[in-house]
Amino acid sequence: MSHRPRKRFGQHFLHDLEVIRLIVSAIAPRPGDRILEIGPGLGALTGPLLEGSGTMDAIELDRDLVARLAATDWVREGRLTLHRGDARRFDYGTLAGAGGKLRIVGNLPYNISTPLLFHLLSQSHAIRDMHVMLQKEVVERLAAAPGTEAYGRLSVMVQYRCVVEVLLHVGPLSFNPPPKVESAVVRLVPRQIPAVEVADEVVFEEVVRRAFAQRRKTLRNALKGILGPADMKNLGVDPGARAGVLSLNEFAALSNATAGLFSESRDV
């Protein structure tokens, strides 16, 4: 391999043919699918995906890899459209508007996975599904249930917007260079209707953020100034509990009870 993996881009290139086969089988690309691969790298997934979809897009930040991919028959024949840029700032809606919702695929750089996931969630209206490789620990957080150690802000916000399905675990030796962590592939399918009803999504996000900002704090302290203990009790939520045991329904109840207060503060 002539390209030297760059640590600053978090590059670990997938080369395990069986893992690639399993991922592509899970995606099941078909002609007409609007597939966008984030970080195609050396094209290990790109080729097999193109065999199923015929055409696709890819976004890559590394200019050397862009140049390498631009020289392939995929690009010359018009089957692969490249976009050079940062996936955390990309406007996915512009591509979805060209012919249906996007199917996102990618071996996401582990050093930017959380902000990238939040950016994708903010544009989930333009996305049909996501099949992404992440650090195993992050995937566990995505799928975690209330009361477990992995459950946190990311769990709540992803499960609010998406159905989460863990597909397979991948060992370090499937990559070049091998990462120091285990990996996993997860399927995220945006919900047509969010998992719980909230009056104001901005308020919901803020309540969840505050609740998990210091995990050891009780809700009484974490939400001090926006919701009192008596109000929490009236909602059926224990003010002495910590955020890690609350369900999505309970977060929605807290959010809906504070929506008016936050709206007033934003209007001032």
C-alpha positions in Angstrom: 0.0 0.0 0.0 1.7 3.2 -1.2 -0.4 5.6 1.0 0.9 6.0 4.5 -2.0 6.2 7.0 -2.2 9.5 8.7 -2.7 9.6 12.5 -4.2 13.1 12.4 -7.0 11.8 10.2 -7.5 8.7 12.3 -6.8 6.5 9.3 -7.1 2.7 9.8 -7.8 1.0 6.4 -10.1 -2.0 6.4 -8.7 -4.9 4.4 -10.4 -8.0 5.8 -12.3 -9.5 2.9 -14.8 -11.4 5.0 -15.6 -8.3 7.1 -16.1 -6.3 3.9 -18.4 -9.1 2.5 -20.5 -9.0 5.7 -20.8 -5.3 5.7 -21.8 -5.1 2.0 -24.3 -7.9 2.6 -25.9 -6.0 5.5 -26.2 -2.9 3.3 -27.5 -4.9 0.3 -26.9 -2.0 -2.2 -29.3 -1.9 -5.2 -29.4 0.1 -8.4 -31.1 3.5 -7.6 -29.8 3.7 -4.0 -28.4 7.1 -3.1 -25.3 5.8 -1.3 -22.8 8.2 0.2 -19.6 6.8 1.7 -17.8 8.8 4.3 -14.1 8.4 4.2 -13.7 5.9 1.3 -10.0 5.7 2.0 -8.4 3.2 -0.4 -11.8 2.0 -1.7 -12.1 -1.3 0.1 -15.8 -0.9 0.5 -16.3 1.4 -2.5 -15.8 -1.2 -5.1 -18.2 -3.9 -3.7 -20.8 -1.2 -3.1 -20.6 0.0 -6.7 -21.2 -3.5 -7.9 -24.6 -3.4 -6.3 -25.6 0.3 -6.7 -24.0 1.2 -10.0 -23.3 4.7 -8.9 -22.5 6.5 -5.6 -21.0 9.5 -3.9 -18.1 9.7 -1.5 -16.7 12.4 0.8 -13.0 12.4 1.7 -10.9 14.9 3.6 -7.4 13.7 2.7 -6.4 15.3 -0.6 -3.9 12.5 -1.4 -6.7 9.9 -1.2 -9.0 12.1 -3.2 -6.3 12.3 -5.9 -5.8 8.5 -5.8 -9.5 7.8 -6.1 -9.9 10.5 -8.8 -7.6 8.4 -11.0 -9.7 5.3 -10.8 -12.1 4.0 -13.5 -14.9 4.5 -11.0 -14.5 8.2 -11.3 -13.5 8.3 -15.0 -16.6 6.3 -15.9 -18.9 8.6 -13.9 -19.9 5.9 -11.4 -18.3 7.5 -8.4 -18.7 11.2 -7.6 -16.1 12.6 -5.1 -16.6 15.4 -2.7 -13.5 16.7 -0.9 -14.4 18.1 2.5 -15.1 17.6 6.2 -18.0 15.2 6.8 -18.8 17.1 10.1 -19.7 20.2 8.0 -21.1 18.6 4.9 -24.7 19.4 3.9 -26.2 16.0 3.2 -29.5 17.5 2.3 -28.1 18.8 -1.0 -27.4 15.3 -2.2 -30.6 13.8 -0.9 -32.5 16.4 -2.9 -31.0 15.1 -6.1 -32.9 11.8 -6.0 -34.2 10.4 -2.7 -32.9 9.9 0.8 -29.2 9.0 1.4 -27.8 5.7 2.5 -24.8 6.6 4.6 -21.8 4.2 4.8 -18.5 4.6 6.4 -15.6 3.5 8.5 -15.8 6.7 10.6 -12.6 8.2 12.1 -12.8 7.3 15.7 -11.4 10.6 16.9 -14.3 12.6 15.4 -17.1 9.9 15.6 -19.3 11.6 18.3 -19.5 15.1 16.7 -19.9 13.5 13.3 -22.8 11.4 14.6 -24.5 14.5 16.1 -24.1 16.3 12.7 -25.7 13.3 10.9 -28.5 13.2 13.4 -29.2 16.9 12.7 -29.8 16.0 9.1 -31.6 12.7 9.6 -34.5 13.9 7.6 -32.3 13.5 4.5 -31.1 10.0 5.5 -32.7 6.6 4.8 -30.2 4.6 6.9 -26.6 4.5 8.1 -24.2 1.6 8.3 -21.1 2.8 10.1 -18.0 1.3 11.6 -17.1 2.8 15.0 -15.1 2.0 18.1 -16.9 -0.8 19.9 -17.3 1.3 23.0 -19.1 4.0 21.0 -21.5 1.4 19.5 -22.2 0.0 22.9 -23.2 3.6 24.0 -25.5 3.9 21.0 -27.4 0.8 21.9 -27.2 1.0 25.7 -30.3 0.8 27.9 -31.1 3.0 30.9 -29.3 1.8 34.1 -26.2 0.5 32.2 -22.8 2.0 32.5 -22.7 2.8 28.7 -26.0 4.7 28.7 -25.5 8.4 28.3 -26.3 11.5 26.3 -25.3 9.9 23.0 -27.6 6.9 23.7 -30.6 9.1 24.4 -30.2 11.4 21.4 -29.5 8.6 18.9 -32.3 6.4 20.2 -34.7 9.4 20.1 -34.1 9.8 16.4 -33.0 6.3 15.2 -33.6 2.6 15.5 -30.2 1.1 16.5 -29.0 -2.4 15.5 -25.5 -3.7 16.2 -24.5 -5.9 13.3 -21.0 -7.3 13.9 -17.8 -6.8 15.9 -14.5 -6.4 14.2 -11.0 -7.0 15.6 -8.0 -4.8 15.2 -6.2 -7.1 12.7 -8.9 -6.4 10.1 -7.3 -3.0 9.6 -4.0 -1.5 8.5 -2.6 -0.3 10.8 -4.4 -2.1 13.5 -6.1 0.3 15.9 -5.6 -0.2 19.7 -9.4 -0.7 20.2 -12.1 -3.2 19.1 -14.5 -2.0 16.5 -18.1 -2.7 15.6 -20.6 -2.0 12.7 -24.0 -0.6 13.6 -27.1 0.1 11.5 -29.0 3.4 12.4 -32.4 3.9 10.8 -33.9 7.3 11.3 -37.4 7.2 12.6 -40.2 8.8 10.6 -41.6 9.9 14.0 -39.2 10.3 17.0 -39.4 7.7 19.7 -41.0 10.1 22.2 -43.1 13.2 21.7 -41.3 16.5 22.8 -42.7 20.0 22.6 -39.3 21.6 21.7 -36.4 19.5 20.4 -33.9 22.3 21.3 -35.1 22.2 24.9 -35.0 18.3 24.9 -31.3 18.4 23.7 -30.4 21.0 26.4 -32.2 19.0 29.2 -30.4 15.8 28.2 -27.0 17.7 27.9 -27.4 19.2 31.4 -28.5 16.0 33.0 -25.4 14.1 31.8 -22.9 17.0 32.1 -21.8 15.6 35.4 -23.0 12.0 35.6 -22.6 11.7 39.4 -25.0 14.7 40.1 -28.5 13.9 41.0 -31.3 15.4 38.8 -32.1 17.8 41.6 -28.6 19.4 41.2 -28.1 18.9 37.5 -31.3 20.6 36.6 -31.3 23.2 39.4 -32.7 26.5 38.3 -34.9 25.1 35.5 -37.0 22.4 37.3 -37.5 21.9 41.0 -37.7 18.6 43.0 -41.5 19.0 43.5 -42.0 19.4 39.7 -40.0 16.3 39.1 -42.0 14.3 41.6 -45.2 15.5 39.9 -43.9 14.1 36.7 -43.1 10.7 38.3 -39.3 11.3 38.2 -37.2 10.9 41.3 -35.2 14.1 41.9 -32.6 12.0 43.7 -31.9 9.8 40.7 -29.1 10.3 38.3 -29.5 10.8 34.5 -28.2 7.3 33.7 -31.4 5.6 34.9 -34.0 7.7 33.1 -35.9 6.4 30.1 -36.5 8.4 26.9 -40.1 9.0 28.1 -38.9 10.5 31.4 -36.5 12.8 29.6 -39.3 13.9 27.4 -41.5 14.6 30.4 -38.7 16.7 32.0 -38.2 18.5 28.7 -41.9 19.2 28.1 -42.2 20.6 31.6 -39.4 23.1 31.0 -40.2 24.0 27.3 -42.0 27.2 28.2 -39.2 28.4 30.4 -36.5 27.9 27.8 -38.6 29.4 25.1 -39.1 32.6 27.2 -35.3 32.8 27.9 -34.5 32.4 24.1 -37.0 35.2 23.3 -35.4 37.7 25.8 
